[in-house]
Amino acid sequence: MLVETISILDGKALHLGYHQERLNRSQKALFSSFTHISLDKIIKPPSSNRQLKCRVIYANGLVDVSYSTYNPRVVKNLKLIESNIDYSFKYSNREELNELFAQKGNADDILIVKNGLITDTSIANIAFWDGHKWITPKSPLLKGTTRERLLRNGFLIQRDIFIDEIEKFELFALMNAMIGFKPIKNGTIS
């Protein structure tokens, strides 16, 4: 099964078009026949003055829609972990990611390295500030919706980022549908 995690603010689902694109692309790639899911028709958030997390679980059709209050995790320190994980679709089963996350030690999260290249953390895409522009890995584990939006509007550029380049960057930022784009001041990667 697959999942879309959508931020709800003031009763409105944010950036729904990007989630719809990924959902459509995933269903088309993984299922020979499927029932089209129209996110704008199935998302009916409850009234709340807090940020909500909407989880849409689906496969070849809709499985479930749920809402919960979003409580962001503080992430400042990342531990490099090498893996050949394949997470090119946003699966609801995160067992392999959870096993990697368990290796974080005292860090807040992990930064996954695949074939010598930087990919993503366990919960977000990453970007690095080189003093002039934000650069995101060309080959992330998952092409996130916030990453896609920021690439399309020219805020991010993508290229391969090798593990030995990390120390050259001034700053890193995490991004996903729930946190948006969040530069991490005084963050460390080890």
Salt bridges, closest charged atoms under 4 A:
GLU4 OE1 - HIS19 ND1 2.68
GLU4 OE2 - ARG22 NE 2.74
GLU21 OE1 - ARG152 NH2 2.59
ASP109 OD2 - ARG73 NH1 3.97
ASP130 OD2 - LYS133 NZ 2.81
GLU148 OE2 - ARG152 NE 2.75
GLU165 OE1 - ARG159 NH1 2.96
